[in-house]
Amino acid sequence: MATPLIERGHAPPRTLDGIEEQYLFYLVSGSVRKQAQHFYNCIFEPIFNIPLEQQSAERTKSVEQLEAKIAASTRAVKKGFLFNEGPFVKELDKALQGFGVHRQQYFGGAFVGNHVHAALKVSNINKLLTSILCAARANLPHKAEMVENETVKFLNVFTLFAKCHAIYDNNFIDETNVEKLGQCIKEFLSYFRTAFPGATIPIKMHMLEDHATEWVRLTHVGFGLLGEQGAESIHAKFNSLGRAYTAIPDRVERLKCIMN
């Protein structure tokens, strides 16, 4: 998904041969679970040893052959912020906490919906990137210029994504904004691929690029109404009303009062 669908075409269907090959790639690469996406999530051996072809020829490839294929491939696992105790991650967390955003302890430090709103404000994007520059100047002064050039890329990509988010997060999206959303998504993905040519396109970015505009055009409803937060807020309101009518002994009458 590093290239648009119109250029890459649909992925070929999975085969037993392909699954076996990706699993062997995964083993030779060190079996790092965080890198599962680079091996199409083929990270477990099969439960049943199903013959891949009705021949007696030995099909097991040597480790040297696998290593040669992996070395020749273009998969580049970026050395990002992999450790929670690194100076860059610490500075980022300080900046996030400065405008009320806390990474969740579960699911890899992800954000909740309200935190995304805050993090995509232009002023807060600048705070995040400034924190990275400060960490680079303090810990890697000889790399500060390179880090500054990289932060410009992130500033642009976050700003472009913020434009998409501002449109698809509305309750109602008319046809004019549907077209605008499509253009914003196109600009965002185009810049992302240019600025980070070796980066993987996550599944959510794929959904945004290939399916979001089509869905919004069909429903004219923003993504904010499709999550669980709306239902949770209604649930909380019902609980509040229920407490107000707890004095009514008959539960049917109590429910009628709540609904009215």
N, C-alpha and C positions, 0 to 999 in steps of 0.2 A: 504493500500500500504506500510505498514511498513515492510513487508516481500516480497521477490521476487515473481514474477508472477508464477514461476514454483512450488513454495511452497504454495502460498495462493490460487491459482486458480482464476477463474473469479468471480466477485461479483455477488450475486444472483440478479435477476431482481427486480425492485421496485414494491411494492404493496401498495394499499391504506392503509392497516393495518400498514405497515412499515412506511409510510410517516406520518400517524397520530401519531404513537408512538414516532418518532423522534421529531415531533413538540411539543409534550407534554414534552419530555425531555428538549427541548430548553426553554420552559416556566418555568419549575421548576428550571432550572439552572440559572435563572436570566435574560434571553433574552438578552445576550450580543452579539451584532452583530459580533464582531471580532471573536467569537468562532463558527460561523456558520458552519465551515468545520467539526466540531466535531459532528454535527447533520445532516450531508449530505445535508446542505443548506435548510432544512425544517424549515423555520423561519417565515412563514406566514400561517395564518389560511386559510382553503379552501374557495374559492368564493362561491361554492355551497356545501351544506351539503348532500353529497351523502351517502346513507346507505351502510355501509361496508358489511353487510350481511342481508339477508331477515329474520331476527328474531327480536322479540320484547325485547329480553333480554338486560338488561342494560350493556353497554360495557365500561362505563367510569371508568377508574382506579383511585384509590384514590391517593392523593398527597404522602401519606406515602409509598405506593408501588413504586411509581416512584422514590422517593428519595432513597429507598433501592436499586433499580436497578442501579441508577446513582452511588451510593456509592460503589456498587460491581463491577462496570465497571472499566476498566483499563485506561480510558481516563485521562491523566494528563496534565492539562494546565500549562505549565511551566511559572514560574515567570521570564520573560525575561525583555528586555528593553522596557517597555510599555509606558514610559512617556518621552516626548521629552526634558524635563528639568532635567532629572536625570544626576548625575555626570558621569556615564559611557557613556551615549549618547553624552554628551557635549565633552568628551575627544575623542570619536570616530569621531565626526564631525570635531574637530580640526585636527586630523590625516588625515582624508579624504581631507580636504581643503589644507593640506600641500602638497599633490601631485596632486592637481587640480581636485578633485572629489567633486561634490556637490549633495546631495540627492535632488530629485525632490519634490516640494511641493505637487504635486498631486500624486495619487495612492500610498499612504502609504510610501512616502520617497524612492521610487525605484531609481535605476540607469538607465542611458541611456547606449547604447551599448559601446561607447568609454570609459565611466567611468569603465565599467567592465574590459576592457583590462588593464587599469591602476591599478585597485584594485587587480588584480590577479597576478601582478608581485611579485616575491618572496620578494624583498626588501620592498614593500609596505604592503604585508601581515604581515611582521615582525613589521612594524611601527604601524599597527592597533592593533596588540596584545600587543605590548609594551604600547600603550596608555591605554589599559584595566588594565594592571598590575599597572601602575602608579596611576590610579584612585582608584584601590583596596587598594594600600598601603597608599594612602592619606585619604580615607574615611572609609575603612574597614580593618585596619591593622591586626586584629585577624583572618580575612578570606583570607589574602593574599596568603597563601600557597595553599589553596583550589582553589583560582582563577588561580593561576599559573598552577596547574594541569589541569584545564579546558582549559586554553589557548593552552596547548600542543595539545589537541584534535582538537581545531579549526585550529591550524597551520597545522596539518596533513590533515584535511578534505579540507581546502582551497587549499593546495598544490596539493592534488589528483584531485580536481576539475579543477585546473588550467591546468593540463595535458590534461584533456578532452577538455577543451576550446581551447587549443592551436591547437588541431587537427581539431575539427569540425568547427573552424572559418576560415579555409583555403578556397580559391576559388575552388581548385580541390583536391580531395582526392582519391588516388589510392587504389587498393585492399589491399596492405600491411598496409596502414594507417587505412583502414576500420577495419581490424583485430585488429590493435593496439588500435583504439578507443574503440572497444568492450571490450578489456581487461582493459583499463583505467576506463571505466564506471563501469565495474564489481568490480574493486578494490575500486573505490570511494564509491559506494553504500554499499559494504560489510563493509567497515570501518565505514561509517556513521551509519549503523544499530548497529554495535558493540559499537561504542563510545556514541551514543545517542539512547538507546533502547526504550525510551518513546516518541521520537520525531515523529511528523507526516511527512509522505512523501508527499511533495507538488506535484501538478499535473505536473509541469514542470520537476521535478525529475522523476516522473513516465514516462513521455514521453521520457526523456533521456534514461532511463533504458530499456524500453520495445519496443521503436519504432525508436530511433535515428539511431542505427546501420543499421537496415533494410532499412531505408529511404536513408541513405548515400550510402549504397551498391547499391541501385537501381539507384540513380542519379549521384553519385560521385561528388556531389556539396556540398560545405560547407554551413553552416547555414547563414553565413554572406551575401550570395547572395539571400537569401530568405526573408530578411527583407525589410523594406521600405527605409532604408538609401541609398541603391543603386539607387533606382528610384528618390529619392530626389536630389541626387548629379547630376543625368542626367538632371533633371528639372532645376537645377541651371545653368548647362552648357548651356542649350538651351536659358535660359533667357539672359545669358551673350552674346551669339552669336546674339540673337535678337537685343540687344542694339547696337551691332556693325553695323548692317545693317538697322537701323531705317531710314536712309536717302533715302532708296529705296521706292518710293511711292506705287508701285504695290505690294500688299501683297503676291501674288503668286510668283512673281520674288524674293521677299525678302525671302520667305520660301525656294525657290530653292537654293539661296545662302547659307542659313543656313545649308541645308542638304548636300551641296557640301563641 
